[in-house]
């Protein structure tokens, strides 16, 4: 179900013509998990989005300054 959920969210995002990154994917899944139903992809619900978030790797803390 995780692959289905991520696939549905990615496809819905791609149809909007807006940029897609792992940050925007994670943000969209978080909104859905919190109950946001605006432009909700067919067959996806809050529980599925929360499960998908658990499988995505955590985003590393990246410093803009090296040294």
Residue pairs with C-beta under 8 A, 6 or more apart in sequence:
1 48
1 51
2 48
2 51
2 52
2 55
4 43
4 48
5 29
5 44
5 48
5 49
5 51
5 52
6 25
6 29
6 52
6 56
8 41
8 42
8 43
8 44
9 25
9 28
9 29
9 32
9 41
9 44
9 49
9 52
10 20
10 25
11 41
12 39
12 41
13 20
13 24
13 25
13 28
14 20
16 39
18 24
22 56
22 59
23 59
25 56
26 53
26 56
26 59
29 49
29 50
29 52
29 53
29 56
30 49
30 53
32 40
32 44
32 45
32 46
32 49
33 46
33 49
33 50
33 53
34 46
35 46
